[in-house]
Amino acid sequence: MRTMQNHFELFGLPVSFEIDLGTLDAAYRKIQNQVHPDKYASGTDTEKRVAMQWTTRANEAYQTLKKPLKRAAYLCELNGVDIAAESNTSMPAVFLMQQMEWRESLDELRSGTNPTGLQHLEQEVQSSLKLTIRNIQSACERNDFHTVAGLIRTSMFIEKFLIDIASLDD
């Protein structure tokens, strides 16, 4: 196999936020069938190493493109925009206020037993995440990757909050 420039090309997909997951799955399986290390079990050490490298690359590319937020972050990377998740924690004031309200609601739910309240909060936060992902898609279509980077950081906060909700639910 020849070296591909990026994950999208590896699977024969257009460089786009919107991809066909069925096509991605089929392309991934095809590559795995070609390069799986088991096919090279009786091969030379070099063949085994190359098969392992291709398998690792295909797995990484597949995991990146399969998930919308990872795919968006990869598109940012391809377009020279660092999402700066560790160093840039600035958020729009409206989102910070929303997050504070969610945290207050979660704190209130921790002190009592209100499973319907917890379910309502989780649905509200899930809806917010879905809206943010739609906004990411729209920004990708406009090639506005600086906006995408900010929305990814927002999504990361939302996902972490959903984990906090789930841990309370347990």
Secondary structure, DSSP 8 states (H G I E B T S, - for coil): ----SSHHHHTT--SSS---HHHHHHHHHHHHHHH-GGGGTTS-HHHHHHHHHHHHHHHHHHHHHHSHHHHHHHHHHHTT----TTT-----HHHHHHHHHHHHHHHHHHTS--HHHHHHHHHHHHHHHHHHHHHHHHHHHTT-HHHHHHHHHHHHHHHHHHHHHHHHH-
